[in-house]
Amino acid sequence: MAVSRTRPNEPALIDNVPGVLLTLLLLIVLGALVLNYTLTAAIPY
C-alpha cells in the first residue's frame, strides 16, 4: 500500500517507517547477541 504524496520534495517519512523499524530491530538483535556472547565468554566455568 503505497501512500501517494502530493508534494514530492518533502521526505517520505511514512514510507521510511518500516525500514527504520527493521534497522532498529536488527541493531537490537545484534546488540543482544554480542552482549550475550561477551557475558558468557567473560564468565569462567
PDBQT receptor file of N, H, CA, C and O in Angstrom, charges set to zero:
ATOM      1  N   MET A   1       0.851  -1.196   0.000  1.00  0.00    +0.000 N 
ATOM      2  CA  MET A   1       0.000   0.000   0.000  1.00  0.00    +0.000 C 
ATOM      3  C   MET A   1       0.886   1.246   0.000  1.00  0.00    +0.000 C 
ATOM      4  O   MET A   1       1.356   1.685   1.050  1.00  0.00    +0.000 OA
ATOM      5  N   ALA A   2       1.103   1.797  -1.163  1.00  0.00    +0.000 N 
ATOM      6  H   ALA A   2       0.721   1.440  -2.016  1.00  0.00    +0.000 HD
ATOM      7  CA  ALA A   2       1.941   2.993  -1.275  1.00  0.00    +0.000 C 
ATOM      8  C   ALA A   2       1.092   4.230  -1.042  1.00  0.00    +0.000 C 
ATOM      9  O   ALA A   2      -0.004   4.353  -1.587  1.00  0.00    +0.000 OA
ATOM     10  N   VAL A   3       1.603   5.141  -0.232  1.00  0.00    +0.000 N 
ATOM     11  H   VAL A   3       2.493   5.041   0.211  1.00  0.00    +0.000 HD
ATOM     12  CA  VAL A   3       0.884   6.382   0.052  1.00  0.00    +0.000 C 
ATOM     13  C   VAL A   3       1.296   7.421  -0.974  1.00  0.00    +0.000 C 
ATOM     14  O   VAL A   3       2.474   7.760  -1.090  1.00  0.00    +0.000 OA
ATOM     15  N   SER A   4       0.318   7.925  -1.720  1.00  0.00    +0.000 N 
ATOM     16  H   SER A   4      -0.639   7.650  -1.625  1.00  0.00    +0.000 HD
ATOM     17  CA  SER A   4       0.634   8.931  -2.738  1.00  0.00    +0.000 C 
ATOM     18  C   SER A   4       0.913  10.267  -2.068  1.00  0.00    +0.000 C 
ATOM     19  O   SER A   4       0.137  10.732  -1.233  1.00  0.00    +0.000 OA
ATOM     20  N   ARG A   5       2.025  10.875  -2.443  1.00  0.00    +0.000 N 
ATOM     21  H   ARG A   5       2.655  10.498  -3.122  1.00  0.00    +0.000 HD
ATOM     22  CA  ARG A   5       2.425  12.141  -1.832  1.00  0.00    +0.000 C 
ATOM     23  C   ARG A   5       2.069  13.293  -2.764  1.00  0.00    +0.000 C 
ATOM     24  O   ARG A   5       2.319  13.235  -3.967  1.00  0.00    +0.000 OA
ATOM     25  N   THR A   6       1.480  14.342  -2.187  1.00  0.00    +0.000 N 
ATOM     26  H   THR A   6       1.276  14.389  -1.209  1.00  0.00    +0.000 HD
ATOM     27  CA  THR A   6       1.111  15.495  -3.005  1.00  0.00    +0.000 C 
ATOM     28  C   THR A   6       2.337  16.336  -3.318  1.00  0.00    +0.000 C 
ATOM     29  O   THR A   6       2.459  16.883  -4.414  1.00  0.00    +0.000 OA
ATOM     30  N   ARG A   7       3.254  16.439  -2.345  1.00  0.00    +0.000 N 
ATOM     31  H   ARG A   7       3.155  15.995  -1.455  1.00  0.00    +0.000 HD
ATOM     32  CA  ARG A   7       4.491  17.206  -2.556  1.00  0.00    +0.000 C 
ATOM     33  C   ARG A   7       5.671  16.248  -2.602  1.00  0.00    +0.000 C 
ATOM     34  O   ARG A   7       6.071  15.718  -1.566  1.00  0.00    +0.000 OA
ATOM     35  N   PRO A   8       6.234  16.015  -3.776  1.00  0.00    +0.000 N 
ATOM     36  CA  PRO A   8       7.324  15.035  -3.893  1.00  0.00    +0.000 C 
ATOM     37  C   PRO A   8       8.638  15.520  -3.300  1.00  0.00    +0.000 C 
ATOM     38  O   PRO A   8       9.564  14.725  -3.142  1.00  0.00    +0.000 OA
ATOM     39  N   ASN A   9       8.745  16.808  -2.967  1.00  0.00    +0.000 N 
ATOM     40  H   ASN A   9       7.992  17.454  -3.096  1.00  0.00    +0.000 HD
ATOM     41  CA  ASN A   9      10.014  17.325  -2.459  1.00  0.00    +0.000 C 
ATOM     42  C   ASN A   9      10.222  17.003  -0.984  1.00  0.00    +0.000 C 
ATOM     43  O   ASN A   9      11.359  16.875  -0.532  1.00  0.00    +0.000 OA
ATOM     44  N   GLU A  10       9.133  16.871  -0.233  1.00  0.00    +0.000 N 
ATOM     45  H   GLU A  10       8.208  16.975  -0.600  1.00  0.00    +0.000 HD
ATOM     46  CA  GLU A  10       9.305  16.591   1.195  1.00  0.00    +0.000 C 
ATOM     47  C   GLU A  10       9.646  15.114   1.386  1.00  0.00    +0.000 C 
ATOM     48  O   GLU A  10       9.206  14.268   0.608  1.00  0.00    +0.000 OA
ATOM     49  N   PRO A  11      10.427  14.806   2.417  1.00  0.00    +0.000 N 
ATOM     50  CA  PRO A  11      10.849  13.412   2.627  1.00  0.00    +0.000 C 
ATOM     51  C   PRO A  11       9.668  12.509   2.951  1.00  0.00    +0.000 C 
ATOM     52  O   PRO A  11       8.725  12.918   3.628  1.00  0.00    +0.000 OA
ATOM     53  N   ALA A  12       9.733  11.293   2.466  1.00  0.00    +0.000 N 
ATOM     54  H   ALA A  12      10.499  10.961   1.916  1.00  0.00    +0.000 HD
ATOM     55  CA  ALA A  12       8.642  10.339   2.682  1.00  0.00    +0.000 C 
ATOM     56  C   ALA A  12       8.862   9.622   4.005  1.00  0.00    +0.000 C 
ATOM     57  O   ALA A  12       9.460   8.547   4.038  1.00  0.00    +0.000 OA
ATOM     58  N   LEU A  13       8.386  10.205   5.087  1.00  0.00    +0.000 N 
ATOM     59  H   LEU A  13       7.900  11.079   5.060  1.00  0.00    +0.000 HD
ATOM     60  CA  LEU A  13       8.571   9.591   6.405  1.00  0.00    +0.000 C 
ATOM     61  C   LEU A  13       7.702   8.348   6.551  1.00  0.00    +0.000 C 
ATOM     62  O   LEU A  13       8.089   7.382   7.209  1.00  0.00    +0.000 OA
ATOM     63  N   ILE A  14       6.516   8.383   5.926  1.00  0.00    +0.000 N 
ATOM     64  H   ILE A  14       6.202   9.168   5.392  1.00  0.00    +0.000 HD
ATOM     65  CA  ILE A  14       5.609   7.244   6.063  1.00  0.00    +0.000 C 
ATOM     66  C   ILE A  14       6.197   6.024   5.357  1.00  0.00    +0.000 C 
ATOM     67  O   ILE A  14       6.039   4.896   5.825  1.00  0.00    +0.000 OA
ATOM     68  N   ASP A  15       6.873   6.251   4.232  1.00  0.00    +0.000 N 
ATOM     69  H   ASP A  15       7.002   7.167   3.852  1.00  0.00    +0.000 HD
ATOM     70  CA  ASP A  15       7.456   5.126   3.504  1.00  0.00    +0.000 C 
ATOM     71  C   ASP A  15       8.713   4.608   4.195  1.00  0.00    +0.000 C 
ATOM     72  O   ASP A  15       9.092   3.452   4.006  1.00  0.00    +0.000 OA
ATOM     73  N   ASN A  16       9.362   5.455   4.994  1.00  0.00    +0.000 N 
ATOM     74  H   ASN A  16       9.054   6.394   5.147  1.00  0.00    +0.000 HD
ATOM     75  CA  ASN A  16      10.620   5.056   5.622  1.00  0.00    +0.000 C 
ATOM     76  C   ASN A  16      10.415   4.373   6.971  1.00  0.00    +0.000 C 
ATOM     77  O   ASN A  16      11.363   3.814   7.522  1.00  0.00    +0.000 OA
ATOM     78  N   VAL A  17       9.201   4.405   7.513  1.00  0.00    +0.000 N 
ATOM     79  H   VAL A  17       8.430   4.859   7.066  1.00  0.00    +0.000 HD
ATOM     80  CA  VAL A  17       8.968   3.843   8.848  1.00  0.00    +0.000 C 
ATOM     81  C   VAL A  17       9.282   2.341   8.918  1.00  0.00    +0.000 C 
ATOM     82  O   VAL A  17       9.948   1.920   9.864  1.00  0.00    +0.000 OA
ATOM     83  N   PRO A  18       8.836   1.517   7.964  1.00  0.00    +0.000 N 
ATOM     84  CA  PRO A  18       9.175   0.085   8.066  1.00  0.00    +0.000 C 
ATOM     85  C   PRO A  18      10.674  -0.165   8.006  1.00  0.00    +0.000 C 
ATOM     86  O   PRO A  18      11.187  -1.029   8.717  1.00  0.00    +0.000 OA
ATOM     87  N   GLY A  19      11.379   0.580   7.167  1.00  0.00    +0.000 N 
ATOM     88  H   GLY A  19      10.962   1.282   6.589  1.00  0.00    +0.000 HD
ATOM     89  CA  GLY A  19      12.827   0.408   7.077  1.00  0.00    +0.000 C 
ATOM     90  C   GLY A  19      13.523   0.780   8.370  1.00  0.00    +0.000 C 
ATOM     91  O   GLY A  19      14.449   0.097   8.807  1.00  0.00    +0.000 OA
ATOM     92  N   VAL A  20      13.070   1.876   8.985  1.00  0.00    +0.000 N 
ATOM     93  H   VAL A  20      12.317   2.431   8.629  1.00  0.00    +0.000 HD
ATOM     94  CA  VAL A  20      13.680   2.321  10.246  1.00  0.00    +0.000 C 
ATOM     95  C   VAL A  20      13.411   1.294  11.341  1.00  0.00    +0.000 C 
ATOM     96  O   VAL A  20      14.301   0.974  12.129  1.00  0.00    +0.000 OA
ATOM     97  N   LEU A  21      12.190   0.780  11.390  1.00  0.00    +0.000 N 
ATOM     98  H   LEU A  21      11.467   1.040  10.749  1.00  0.00    +0.000 HD
ATOM     99  CA  LEU A  21      11.863  -0.222  12.412  1.00  0.00    +0.000 C 
ATOM    100  C   LEU A  21      12.681  -1.495  12.198  1.00  0.00    +0.000 C 
ATOM    101  O   LEU A  21      13.142  -2.114  13.157  1.00  0.00    +0.000 OA
ATOM    102  N   LEU A  22      12.857  -1.879  10.933  1.00  0.00    +0.000 N 
ATOM    103  H   LEU A  22      12.483  -1.376  10.154  1.00  0.00    +0.000 HD
ATOM    104  CA  LEU A  22      13.629  -3.087  10.645  1.00  0.00    +0.000 C 
ATOM    105  C   LEU A  22      15.087  -2.901  11.038  1.00  0.00    +0.000 C 
ATOM    106  O   LEU A  22      15.715  -3.816  11.572  1.00  0.00    +0.000 OA
ATOM    107  N   THR A  23      15.624  -1.710  10.772  1.00  0.00    +0.000 N 
ATOM    108  H   THR A  23      15.114  -0.967  10.338  1.00  0.00    +0.000 HD
ATOM    109  CA  THR A  23      17.019  -1.441  11.134  1.00  0.00    +0.000 C 
ATOM    110  C   THR A  23      17.190  -1.445  12.647  1.00  0.00    +0.000 C 
ATOM    111  O   THR A  23      18.171  -1.983  13.162  1.00  0.00    +0.000 OA
ATOM    112  N   LEU A  24      16.229  -0.841  13.365  1.00  0.00    +0.000 N 
ATOM    113  H   LEU A  24      15.433  -0.405  12.947  1.00  0.00    +0.000 HD
ATOM    114  CA  LEU A  24      16.313  -0.829  14.828  1.00  0.00    +0.000 C 
ATOM    115  C   LEU A  24      16.229  -2.252  15.372  1.00  0.00    +0.000 C 
ATOM    116  O   LEU A  24      16.943  -2.609  16.310  1.00  0.00    +0.000 OA
ATOM    117  N   LEU A  25      15.351  -3.063  14.778  1.00  0.00    +0.000 N 
ATOM    118  H   LEU A  25      14.771  -2.773  14.017  1.00  0.00    +0.000 HD
ATOM    119  CA  LEU A  25      15.209  -4.441  15.239  1.00  0.00    +0.000 C 
ATOM    120  C   LEU A  25      16.502  -5.222  15.016  1.00  0.00    +0.000 C 
ATOM    121  O   LEU A  25      16.923  -5.998  15.873  1.00  0.00    +0.000 OA
ATOM    122  N   LEU A  26      17.130  -5.008  13.850  1.00  0.00    +0.000 N 
ATOM    123  H   LEU A  26      16.787  -4.378  13.153  1.00  0.00    +0.000 HD
ATOM    124  CA  LEU A  26      18.389  -5.695  13.564  1.00  0.00    +0.000 C 
ATOM    125  C   LEU A  26      19.480  -5.262  14.533  1.00  0.00    +0.000 C 
ATOM    126  O   LEU A  26      20.263  -6.085  15.007  1.00  0.00    +0.000 OA
ATOM    127  N   LEU A  27      19.529  -3.959  14.825  1.00  0.00    +0.000 N 
ATOM    128  H   LEU A  27      18.893  -3.290  14.439  1.00  0.00    +0.000 HD
ATOM    129  CA  LEU A  27      20.548  -3.456  15.750  1.00  0.00    +0.000 C 
ATOM    130  C   LEU A  27      20.333  -4.030  17.144  1.00  0.00    +0.000 C 
ATOM    131  O   LEU A  27      21.295  -4.384  17.826  1.00  0.00    +0.000 OA
ATOM    132  N   ILE A  28      19.065  -4.126  17.572  1.00  0.00    +0.000 N 
ATOM    133  H   ILE A  28      18.284  -3.839  17.018  1.00  0.00    +0.000 HD
ATOM    134  CA  ILE A  28      18.773  -4.655  18.905  1.00  0.00    +0.000 C 
ATOM    135  C   ILE A  28      19.158  -6.133  18.984  1.00  0.00    +0.000 C 
ATOM    136  O   ILE A  28      19.736  -6.580  19.975  1.00  0.00    +0.000 OA
ATOM    137  N   VAL A  29      18.831  -6.885  17.932  1.00  0.00    +0.000 N 
ATOM    138  H   VAL A  29      18.361  -6.522  17.127  1.00  0.00    +0.000 HD
ATOM    139  CA  VAL A  29      19.160  -8.316  17.925  1.00  0.00    +0.000 C 
ATOM    140  C   VAL A  29      20.674  -8.520  17.917  1.00  0.00    +0.000 C 
ATOM    141  O   VAL A  29      21.199  -9.366  18.641  1.00  0.00    +0.000 OA
ATOM    142  N   LEU A  30      21.374  -7.729  17.085  1.00  0.00    +0.000 N 
ATOM    143  H   LEU A  30      20.948  -7.041  16.497  1.00  0.00    +0.000 HD
ATOM    144  CA  LEU A  30      22.835  -7.856  17.037  1.00  0.00    +0.000 C 
ATOM    145  C   LEU A  30      23.457  -7.468  18.371  1.00  0.00    +0.000 C 
ATOM    146  O   LEU A  30      24.383  -8.127  18.843  1.00  0.00    +0.000 OA
ATOM    147  N   GLY A  31      22.949  -6.401  18.978  1.00  0.00    +0.000 N 
ATOM    148  H   GLY A  31      22.197  -5.866  18.594  1.00  0.00    +0.000 HD
ATOM    149  CA  GLY A  31      23.477  -5.967  20.266  1.00  0.00    +0.000 C 
ATOM    150  C   GLY A  31      23.245  -7.017  21.337  1.00  0.00    +0.000 C 
ATOM    151  O   GLY A  31      24.113  -7.254  22.177  1.00  0.00    +0.000 OA
ATOM    152  N   ALA A  32      22.078  -7.647  21.313  1.00  0.00    +0.000 N 
ATOM    153  H   ALA A  32      21.372  -7.454  20.630  1.00  0.00    +0.000 HD
ATOM    154  CA  ALA A  32      21.779  -8.674  22.306  1.00  0.00    +0.000 C 
ATOM    155  C   ALA A  32      22.682  -9.891  22.108  1.00  0.00    +0.000 C 
ATOM    156  O   ALA A  32      23.147 -10.487  23.079  1.00  0.00    +0.000 OA
ATOM    157  N   LEU A  33      22.927 -10.257  20.848  1.00  0.00    +0.000 N 
ATOM    158  H   LEU A  33      22.549  -9.773  20.059  1.00  0.00    +0.000 HD
ATOM    159  CA  LEU A  33      23.800 -11.404  20.588  1.00  0.00    +0.000 C 
ATOM    160  C   LEU A  33      25.227 -11.120  21.036  1.00  0.00    +0.000 C 
ATOM    161  O   LEU A  33      25.866 -11.972  21.654  1.00  0.00    +0.000 OA
ATOM    162  N   VAL A  34      25.727  -9.935  20.732  1.00  0.00    +0.000 N 
ATOM    163  H   VAL A  34      25.208  -9.243  20.230  1.00  0.00    +0.000 HD
ATOM    164  CA  VAL A  34      27.099  -9.589  21.124  1.00  0.00    +0.000 C 
ATOM    165  C   VAL A  34      27.210  -9.509  22.639  1.00  0.00    +0.000 C 
ATOM    166  O   VAL A  34      28.185  -9.982  23.222  1.00  0.00    +0.000 OA
ATOM    167  N   LEU A  35      26.204  -8.907  23.277  1.00  0.00    +0.000 N 
ATOM    168  H   LEU A  35      25.411  -8.522  22.803  1.00  0.00    +0.000 HD
ATOM    169  CA  LEU A  35      26.231  -8.788  24.737  1.00  0.00    +0.000 C 
ATOM    170  C   LEU A  35      26.175 -10.169  25.384  1.00  0.00    +0.000 C 
ATOM    171  O   LEU A  35      26.896 -10.440  26.344  1.00  0.00    +0.000 OA
ATOM    172  N   ASN A  36      25.324 -11.033  24.859  1.00  0.00    +0.000 N 
ATOM    173  H   ASN A  36      24.738 -10.813  24.079  1.00  0.00    +0.000 HD
ATOM    174  CA  ASN A  36      25.214 -12.384  25.401  1.00  0.00    +0.000 C 
ATOM    175  C   ASN A  36      26.521 -13.143  25.211  1.00  0.00    +0.000 C 
ATOM    176  O   ASN A  36      26.954 -13.870  26.106  1.00  0.00    +0.000 OA
ATOM    177  N   TYR A  37      27.152 -12.976  24.046  1.00  0.00    +0.000 N 
ATOM    178  H   TYR A  37      26.800 -12.385  23.320  1.00  0.00    +0.000 HD
ATOM    179  CA  TYR A  37      28.410 -13.686  23.781  1.00  0.00    +0.000 C 
ATOM    180  C   TYR A  37      29.521 -13.191  24.698  1.00  0.00    +0.000 C 
ATOM    181  O   TYR A  37      30.288 -13.989  25.236  1.00  0.00    +0.000 OA
ATOM    182  N   THR A  38      29.608 -11.875  24.878  1.00  0.00    +0.000 N 
ATOM    183  H   THR A  38      28.984 -11.226  24.441  1.00  0.00    +0.000 HD
ATOM    184  CA  THR A  38      30.675 -11.338  25.722  1.00  0.00    +0.000 C 
ATOM    185  C   THR A  38      30.438 -11.710  27.183  1.00  0.00    +0.000 C 
ATOM    186  O   THR A  38      31.390 -11.982  27.914  1.00  0.00    +0.000 OA
ATOM    187  N   LEU A  39      29.178 -11.724  27.614  1.00  0.00    +0.000 N 
ATOM    188  H   LEU A  39      28.405 -11.502  27.021  1.00  0.00    +0.000 HD
ATOM    189  CA  LEU A  39      28.897 -12.075  29.007  1.00  0.00    +0.000 C 
ATOM    190  C   LEU A  39      29.213 -13.541  29.269  1.00  0.00    +0.000 C 
ATOM    191  O   LEU A  39      29.800 -13.879  30.297  1.00  0.00    +0.000 OA
ATOM    192  N   THR A  40      28.827 -14.405  28.347  1.00  0.00    +0.000 N 
ATOM    193  H   THR A  40      28.350 -14.130  27.512  1.00  0.00    +0.000 HD
ATOM    194  CA  THR A  40      29.091 -15.831  28.557  1.00  0.00    +0.000 C 
ATOM    195  C   THR A  40      30.577 -16.131  28.416  1.00  0.00    +0.000 C 
ATOM    196  O   THR A  40      31.082 -17.051  29.060  1.00  0.00    +0.000 OA
ATOM    197  N   ALA A  41      31.291 -15.366  27.579  1.00  0.00    +0.000 N 
ATOM    198  H   ALA A  41      30.881 -14.619  27.055  1.00  0.00    +0.000 HD
ATOM    199  CA  ALA A  41      32.726 -15.599  27.406  1.00  0.00    +0.000 C 
ATOM    200  C   ALA A  41      33.513 -15.044  28.590  1.00  0.00    +0.000 C 
ATOM    201  O   ALA A  41      34.595 -15.540  28.903  1.00  0.00    +0.000 OA
ATOM    202  N   ALA A  42      32.973 -14.018  29.251  1.00  0.00    +0.000 N 
ATOM    203  H   ALA A  42      32.094 -13.616  28.997  1.00  0.00    +0.000 HD
ATOM    204  CA  ALA A  42      33.708 -13.396  30.353  1.00  0.00    +0.000 C 
ATOM    205  C   ALA A  42      33.595 -14.231  31.625  1.00  0.00    +0.000 C 
ATOM    206  O   ALA A  42      34.469 -14.168  32.490  1.00  0.00    +0.000 OA
ATOM    207  N   ILE A  43      32.517 -15.015  31.742  1.00  0.00    +0.000 N 
ATOM    208  H   ILE A  43      31.807 -15.066  31.040  1.00  0.00    +0.000 HD
ATOM    209  CA  ILE A  43      32.327 -15.801  32.963  1.00  0.00    +0.000 C 
ATOM    210  C   ILE A  43      33.052 -17.139  32.826  1.00  0.00    +0.000 C 
ATOM    211  O   ILE A  43      32.686 -17.948  31.973  1.00  0.00    +0.000 OA
ATOM    212  N   PRO A  44      34.063 -17.384  33.641  1.00  0.00    +0.000 N 
ATOM    213  CA  PRO A  44      34.768 -18.675  33.559  1.00  0.00    +0.000 C 
ATOM    214  C   PRO A  44      33.962 -19.785  34.227  1.00  0.00    +0.000 C 
ATOM    215  O   PRO A  44      33.381 -19.597  35.296  1.00  0.00    +0.000 OA
ATOM    216  N   TYR A  45      33.941 -20.940  33.575  1.00  0.00    +0.000 N 
ATOM    217  H   TYR A  45      34.413 -21.093  32.707  1.00  0.00    +0.000 HD
ATOM    218  CA  TYR A  45      33.209 -22.060  34.156  1.00  0.00    +0.000 C 
ATOM    219  C   TYR A  45      34.168 -23.070  34.763  1.00  0.00    +0.000 C 
ATOM    220  O   TYR A  45      33.734 -24.087  35.303  1.00  0.00    +0.000 OA
TER     221      TYR A  45
